[in-house]
Amino acid sequence: MNTAQNQIFPGLHNPVLESQQIFRQLLKSMSEPGVIGNCEDNLNQPDCLQPATYAVALSLLDQDTALKLSDNLDNESVRDTLRFHNGIPLVNDWKQADFVICNEDERPDLDQLNIGNESWPDQSCTLIIQCQSFYKGIIYRASGPGIKQSRKIRCSAFNGTLIHQREKLASRFPLGIDLILTSGRDFFCIPRTTTLIAEQN
């Protein structure tokens, strides 16, 4: 666990209005995968969190959603700030988490997370990945529900390992993991129903 200096950071400037706006954008991107949303640029968030990550956490998480932070994000300032604003309970076990926030270079394997069960597939974990860029890396064609034909998506967090793990989980649908990718102020969603195929050079 990181031992950053303890400090509680301000939340959203207009919590009701801004959280509703971000939530609507998240719904749009979940229903139209790859559509990019963004948050305000005047947030004062913990140093290890990107503005979009912080805004999404404050908009989605509450006292009923257990959160697991990856090691480089797990410090007292982040914990105390999220608890203060939303009463978010934090857990140490990947499987117990409703949400996981991680950097792209310390992403857990998807089979370490809660993928739901046959009775309640919607009670699976949502993985929030902080990315270096939405403009670097291999270009993938996304297809599936909410995408008319296909949509080109690029993200530094996408690699062969992640794509392979998603393909393995696809055979267990409706179980699975939904992804929220963040970079700076921007974010987009890749639900479990979306297929990603790398474009050939």
N, C-alpha and C positions, 0 to 999 in steps of 0.2 A: 504494500500500500504506500502511496505517495504521502509525504508529510509536509505538503505546502502549508504556508502560514494560514491560520484560521481567519477567514473573513467572509461575511455574508454580503453577497452582491445584490444590487437592486433587481427587481423583476421587470415585467413588462410595464411600460409607462401607463398604458390604459389596458389593464388586464382583461376586462370583459370584451372590449372591442377587438383588441389585437389577437387574443386567443381564438375568437370566433373567426377572424379573417384567416389565420394560419390553419385552423381546423378545416375550413372550407377548401383551402388550397390543397391540403393533404387528401381530403375526400376526392377532389378532382383528379389528383395524380394517382390515387389508388384505383379510380375508375377509368382513368386514361393514363396508363403507365408511361412514365418518362416525361410527362408534362412538368416543367420546372416551375416551382413556386419560390417565393422569397419572403424574407422578413424585413423589418425596419433596420436601418443601418446605424441606429443610435443606441443599441443595447450596450450595457456594461456587464459583460459576462465573465465568469472565471477564465483565467488565461488559457487553460487547457481545452476549453470548449469553444467551438465555432459559434458565431451568432445564430445561425440556423439551428444548430443542435440545441442550443439553450432555449430558443423560442419554441421549438417543437416539444421539448421536454416540459416546458411550462404550460403548453397548450394541451398536451395529451395526457400527461401523467397526473395522478392524484393519490389520495390516501389508500385507494383500493388497487393500485398497480405497483407490483414489486419490481424494483429496478436493480440490475447488476451493472456495475461499472468495470471496465477493463482496468488493468493495473495502472497505466499511465494517466488515467482520468480519475482514479480513486484517491481523493484527498479530502481533508476536513472541510475546506472551503466549498467544494462542490457538494459534498454530503449535506453540510449545514444549510447551504443556500437552497437546495431543492427541498429539504425538509421544511425550512422556514416558509417558503412560498406556497408549497402544495401538499405538505405533509407526506411526501413520498417515502414509503418504506424501502430500505435498501437491504439486499440479500447478498450472500457470498457464494451461493451455489447457482451455477448457470441454469440448471434445470428448474429452479424455483422462480426464475425471473419472468415476468410478463413482458418486460422490455430490457434490452441490453444496449448500452452505448459503448462503442469502442472506436479506436483509430483503425484505419485500414491495415496497418502493419501488425496489429495484435488481435485480429478478428478470430473468434473461436470457431471451431468446426461446427457446422450446422447441426450435426448429430449430438453435440453437447447441449443443445438447447431443447426447450419444451416444444414439440411439434404438434401438440394437441392430442386428442383421442377421438375414437370413432363417434362417441356421443357428443363431444364438444370440440370439433376441429377448430372453432373460432377462438378457443382459449389457448392458443399457441403463443409463442414468444414473437415479438416484433423486434428485429435487429436494426439498430440505428448505427450506421457506419460513417464516421468522419473521414472525408476523402481529401486528398491533396488538390484534385482538379476534376472538373467535368469535361476537360478538353484535352486530356492526355490518355494514352493507352489505346488498346484495340477498340475499333468500332464494332458494336454489336447491333444486329437487327432484332428488335423486340416485336413479338407477335403474340396474339391471344386476345381474350376479352378486353374491350375498350380501345382496341387499336384497329383501325379500319383495314389496313393491309399490313404495313409494318412501320416501325419507327426506328430511326437510327439513334443509338445511345452510346455515349462515350463516357467512361468514368475510370479514374485511376485505380479504384478498388476492385474492378472486374479483372479476374484472372482465371486461368484454367482450373485451379482448385475450387474456387467458388462456383464456377459454372458446373463443374462435375458434381459437386455436392448438391446443387439445386436439381440437376438431372436425376440423381438417385432418389431424392425426395419426391420428385414428380410421380414416381410409380406408386407412391403412398397417398396421393391426393384423395380426399380433401385435406389430409394432414399436410403440414408444411410450415415454412417460415416466410413472413412478409418482410421486405427490406425497405428502409428509408435511408437514402443516401444524402449527406449534407456536404456542402463545400462553401465556405464563407457564409454569405447571406442566403445562398440558394439551396434548394432541396428538391428531390423527386422520389417517387415510390416505385418499387418493383414488387408487386404481389406475387404469391406463389403460382398464380395462373398464367404468368407471363413467361414465354419461352425466349431465351437469348441465344442467338447463333452468331458466331464471329464472322465478320465479312472477310472474304478472301482478298488478298492483295492483288 
